[in-house]
Amino acid sequence: MLLTVIAFVVALGVLIAVHEYGHYRVAVACGVKVERFSVGFGKALLRWEPKRQHPGQKTEFVIGAFPFGGYVKMLDEREGPVAPEERHRAFNTQPLRSRAAIVAAGPIANLLLAVVLYTAVNWIGVQEPVATLARPVAGSIAESAGLKGGEHITRAGFDGDLTPVQSFEDLRWRMTRGALDGRDLTIEVAGEGGRPARELVLPLSRMEARDADPQMFRKIGVLAPLTRPEIGEVMKGSAAESAGLLKGDVVRAIGATAIIDGQQLREAIRASVDNGQPRTQAWQIERGGRPLTIDVKPEVREEGGAKVGRVGAYVGAPAEMVTVRQGVIDGIWRGVVRTWEVSALTVRMMGKMVIGEASIKNLSGPLTIADYAGKSASLGLTQYLVFLALISVSLGVLNLMPLPVLDGGHLMYYLWEGLTGKSVSDAWMERLQRGGVALLLVMMSVALFNDVTRLFG
C-alpha cells in the first residue's frame, strides 16, 4: 500500500511538473512574465524564488498540498491590472503564434517525456518472456489460423511489412493494435528441424474489439508465453492441497488429454466444470522423476458471469526470458516510434468511444492509475518507466483534446482567431468553458466509476 501511494505521488509530480515546465519554458522564451509556477493546488507546502532567474522574471515556485494538477500563472491583463511599462510582457498582448506555442508546449512536453522514458528503457534493457506461444484457446482466432502451441514467432506486421518480434510483450502489443484498429496481423513462425519458416495471418479485423481487456486476448487465443506445466505454491485448504498436489509437480496429462504447457493446464482447470458443478479428473503427474496419478476435484468460482474451475495453486513455471535492449540510435528511434504508436492508438480509441464503437469502460481514473503505479514499481525500474511513459502520452493526448477547459480547447480558440481575425467573445468563452467543465466532470465520473467497478466489483 505504501509503495502504491509513493509510486502514484511520484508519477503525478513528475508528469505535472514536466507539463507545466513546458508552458513555463516557452512563455519565458516568448518574453512573457511568469509570476508563479505551481505543482499541486491548495496550501503551499514549499515555496521559493531562485536567485538566478531569466531576465525580467521573478517567478515564485510552489509545491501544493494536493498533487492533482498544477498551473503556470502569467502576467495577463484579463486577470488584473498591468503596469504600462510591463504590458509588452503580458500573455494577452503576445502575437497569436506565441500564445499558441505557449499553450501547446505543455502537452508536447509530456509527449517528449514519453520519448525520453521509452528511450531510457530501450537503453537499460528489460527482461521479457520469449515470443514462444502456449497452446491457444480452443475455438479462438489463433487456433483457427493454425497455431497449436510451442511456435516461436520471429517476425510480425501489418500489410506485408514484417519486422522482428523481440519478445512476447512485443507480440501482444502488435495484437492489441491490430484488434483495436481492425487490422489483420501476419506472423512468421520459425521452422523446426531444418524446415523453413512459415507465415500465418491472424484475422483480427473480424473481432470488432471494443475493449482492451482479457476477454479480447481470449478471443485472439494468445494469452501467455509457453511455460512448463508445473505446480507452484499450493494454498492451504485449497483443492490442490486436498488432492495431494505438491509444489514442483509436473502435469503430463489430464484424463486422456496430454498437457504440454502451463497455459493449457490453466485452461483445462477452468473448463473442469459441468453445469456449475466441479468435475473430478485423473491427473497424470511427474514427481521427482516418478509418474503418479492423482484425482483432482477443483473448486467452482464465478468469473465474468461464468462458472470456472480453480485449484488454489500457482500453475505454470516462469517463462523463458530474454533481455530486450537497443543501441543508442536505435533506442531513440524506437522511443519515438512507440510514443507515436501509443498516441495514435489513444486518439483512435477516444474517437471510437465518442461515436460508440468502443466502450467507455476503457476510461480509467486515479484509482486505476494508482494501482498500476504500485504494481509497475514493484516489478522494477524499467516497468515503472514504461508506466510513466504510457501515462505521459495519455496526459499529452488528453490535453490536446478540443475541450474548452483543456489546452486543446484554447488552441481551438486560437485557430478561430487565426481564420477570422477575431478572438472568441467573452460571452461565448464563458458558455464554452461551462460546457467544457460539465463534459470533463462527466468523463471524470465515468472514469472513477470504472475504477471502482474494476478494482472492487
N, C-alpha and C positions, 0 to 999 in steps of 0.2 A: 504493500500500500504506500509506504513512504517513497519507494523508488518510483512508483507511478506518479505521485504528486510532484516530486523533484523533476522527473523527466518531462512532465507536462508543463511546469512553470518555466523550465529552461527553454523548451521548444517555443512557447509563446513569446518569451522575452527576446529570443534570437530573431524570430520571424518578424515580430512587430518592430524591433529596433532596426532591422535591415530595411523594412518597408518605409519607415519614417525617415531613415537616413537618406534613402533615395530622394524623397521630397526635399529634405533639408539641403543636400549637397547641390542639387540642380538649382534650387532657389538662390543659394549663395552665389553660384556661378553666374546666375542671371542678374545679380545685383540687388536682389530682394532682401530686405532686412528681416531676419528671423528672430522673434522675441523669445520663443520657448520651444524646446524640443522635449516632448514628454513620452515616456514609455509607461503605459498604465494610466488609470484615472484615479480620482479621489484624493485622499490625503497624501501629501508628498512624504515618502519615506526617506528620500535623499534628494538633495538639490545642490547644484554647484554652477559656477561660472568660470570656465577655463581662463587663465591669464592670457594665453596666446590664442587669439581668435582672428578670423579673416577680417580684413579692413572694413570698417563700418559696421561690424557685427558686435552685438553684446547679448549673446544668446544664453538663456538660462536652461540648463539641462536638469530634467526631473525624472525620478522613478516613482510612480504612483503605487498606491496600496492594492489596486485592482488591476491585474495584468491583462484584462480582456480588451486590449486596444491601445491606441496611442494617438498622438497628434503633433503637428508642427504648426505653431501659431506665428503667422507672418504679419507684418505691418500691412494694414488694409483700411482704406477709408470707409468701407462698409461696416466696420466693426468699431470704429471710434475715430475721434479727430486725429489728424496727421499734420504735423508741423510743415509749413510751406517748404522749408529747406530739405525736408525728407520725403516729400511727395514722390520724387522720382524713384524712391526705394520701396514704395508700396506695391503690393501684389496686383491690385486692381488697375494700376496705371501702366502695367507692363504690356508689351505687344502680345498679340494673340499667340504667336508661336512660343513665346517664353512661358505664358501661362499654361499652355497645353503640355509643354515639356516638363514643367514642374509637377503637374498633376499625374502625368503618365510615368514619371520616374519611380514612384512607389511600387506599382505592380511590376515594372521592368526590373527593379532591384530584386524582387522576390524570384523572378524567373532566372536572373543571373546567379542568385544564390543557389538555386537548384542545379544549375550547370556546374558551379564550383563543387557542390556536395557530391553530385554524381561522379565528377572527375576525380575527387578525392577517393571515393570508394573504388573506382577503377584502378587508381594507382596503388592503393593499400592492398587491395585484393580481398575477396570474400569467399568463405567456404560454402559451396552449394552442392546439392545432390547431382550426380552424374545423370545425363539425359537417357537413362535406360528405363524402359517403361514396365510397370507392373501389368498384370492381366487386366484388360479393360472391363468395364461394367457390362454385364450381359445386356444385349439389345441396344447398346449405345452406338453413337456415330463412329467411334474408334473401332469397335468390333465389326461393324458393317463395312468399314473401309479395309478390313483385312488384318488388323493388329490382333495378336494373340497373347502378347506379354513376353518380355525378355528382349524386345527390339531396342537397339541403340540408335538414337536419332542424331545424325551428323549435321544435317542442314535443314532449313525450313524457310518458307517465304510465301509471298503472295504474287499472283500473276506471273509465275515463272521465274521470279527474281529470288533465288535461294541463297541464303547466307549461312555461315557456320552457326550451329547451336552450341553455346558454351556450357549450358547446364540445364537441369530440369526446370529451374525457375525461369530461365530464358525462354524455354519452350512454352511454359504456362502463360507467360506474358504475351507471346505471339497468339496463343489460342484465345486469350481474353480479347485482344484487339480484333481478331477475326470474328469471334462470336458477336461482339457488340457492334462491329461495323458491318456485319452481314457479308463477310468475305471468306471464300474457301481458302484453306491453308494447305499448301503442298509440303510434305515432309519427305526427307530422304533417309531410308533405313540402311544402316551399314550391313554389308554382306558378311556371311559367316562361312568358314570352311572353304575359302577361295571363291565363293560365289560373289557376283558383282552386286553393288548397291542397287536398291530399287526405290522408286518413288511412289508414294500414295497420296491421295487427296482426301482431306477431311472436309466434307461439305458443310462447313459451319454456317453458310448463308441460309440453310434450311431451318436453323434453330429459332430465328426471330427472338433472340435473347433480350430480356428486359432488365435483368438484374445480374450484376457481377457477384454471384453468391455460390455457395457449394453446390446447389442444385444445377447451376449452369455447367459445372465441371462433371457432374454425374451424367448429364445428357451427352456431353462430349465423350465421357467414358474414361478419361485420363485423370485419375485422382492423385496418384502418388508414384514416386520412382520405385524401381524394383528393390525389394528388401527380402532378406531371409525370413521365412515364415516361423519365427521364433517367439516363444512366450517370454515376456519381460516380467516386471514386477507384478505380483499377484496380490490383490487387495484382500484383507481379512474379511471373512464372512461372505465372500463372493461365490458365484457359480463355479469359477475356475478352481478356487480352493476346495469347494465341496467335491468336485470331480477328481481332485488329486493332482491337478496340473502344477508344475513347478517352474520356477524361473530357469530358463535355458532349454526347456523342452522345444524340440523342432517338430512341427506338424508336417507329416508327409502326405496324409490323406484324411478326408472326412467322408465316411461311407465308402462309396466307390469312386469318389472324385479325388484325383491327385491334386495336391496343393504345391504350387511352385513358388509363391511369393507372399509377403505379408499382406498386401492389398487384397489379394484373392481370399486369404484367410479371413480378413475383416469382413469382406462381402458375404462369405459363407456363414459367418456368425450372425450377421444382420438378417440373413434370409432364413435362419433356422426357427421360424415362427409359422405355425399353421392356424389360420382362423383365430388369431390372437393368442394362441397357446404355444408354449415352447416345445420344440421337438428334440427329443433325446437322440444323439447320434454317436456313432463309434468313431473315435479319433485314433488314427494310427500315428504314433509319435516316436521320436528317437530321443532317448535319454542316456547320455554318457556313452553313445555308440551302440546302445541296445534298443531293439524295437519293442514297443509296448502298444497295447490297445486299451483306451480309456473311454468310458461312456460319459459324455458331457451334455448336461441339460442347462441351456442358457437362461438368463433372466429376461423378462419382457419389459421393454421401455417404449414410451411413446416419443416419437421424434418427427416433427414436421407433419403431424396428423396421421402418421402411420406407426404401427407397432413393429419394433425391430428387436433382434436378439442382442444381448450383451453378456459377456462372461466375467467382467470385472478384472481385467488384466491388460497390461500393455501388450499389444500384438504387433509383431514385426521388429526385426533388429534394425539398428540405424543403417541408413542407406550409404552406399559408397559415395564419398565426397571428392570434389575437385576444387582447387583454388583458381578462381577466375580473377585474373589480373591483366591490366593493359599497360602498354608503354606510354611515354609522355604524350606524344602527339595523338596516338590512337585513343588514349584515355580521355583527352579533351574533346575529341570529335564525338566519341560515344556519349560523353556527358551532354553535349549539345543535342545529339540525336534523341537521347532518352527524354530530355526536357521537352523537346518538340513533340515527341510521340505522346507523352503523358498530357501535355497541354491540349493537343488536338483531340485526344480521346475524351478529356474532360469537357471540352467545348461541345463535342458531338453528343455526349451523354446529357449535358444541360439542355441542348436543343431538343433531344428526344423526349426529355421529361416535360418540356414546355408543350410539345404537340401530342403528348400522350403515348409515344412509342416506347418509353422507358418508365419504369415505376419510380415514384417519388421515394420509395424505400431506399434508393441509392443515396439520398441526402443523409449526411452524418453531422452530428453536432459535437459539443465539447466533451461529453461523456465518452463517446467512441474514440475521439482523438486522444483523450487521456488514457484510455485503456490500451490503445495501440502504442502510445508513448512508453508506457511501462513495460509492455511485452517486448517491444523492439530494444529498449535499453537493457533488458535482462539477457538478450541474445548477444550483446556485444556492440562495440563502437560502430562497425560498418553497418549493421542493421539499423541502428539509431540514426545514422547519417542518411540512409535511404529513406527512412520515415520522415526526417526533416525535409528532405528534398521533395518528397511527394506532397507534404502539406504546404511547402513553399510554393510549389506550382499551383496548387488549388487556391491558395490565397491570392496569388498574382492573377490567375484567370478570373476568379470571383470578383475581384476589384475592377476588372476591365468590363464587367457586365454593364449594359447601359441603364442602370438604375440610378435615379437622381441622387441618392444619398451616397453612392459609391464613386470612385474615381472615374469609372466608365461613364457615369451619368454626366459629370462635369465635362468630360471630353465630348459628349453629345451636344452639350450647350455650346461648346466652342466650335463644333462642326457647323451648327446652325448659324452662329455668328460669322463664321468664315464664308458660308454660302450666301447669306442675306445681307451681311454688313451691319446687322443689328444684334445686340445682345438680347437674351431672353428677358422679358419684362419681369419686374418684381412679383407681380400678381401670379404670373404663370410659374415662376420659380417656386413660389410658396405652395401652389397646388401640386406641382410635380414632387416637391420634397415630401409633402404629406402622403402622397400616393406611394412614393418610394419607401418611406418608413413603414407604411402599412404592409406593403408586399414583403419587405425584409423581415418584419415581425412574424408574418405567416410562415415564411421559409424557416426562420429560427424555431418556431413552434413545431413545425413538421419534423425538423431535424432532431429536436430534443425528444419528441415522441418516438421517433425511430430509434434513438439511443436507448431509451427506457425499454422499449419492446425488445431490442436486440440483446441488451445486457441482462434484463431482469424478466423478460417474458417467457 
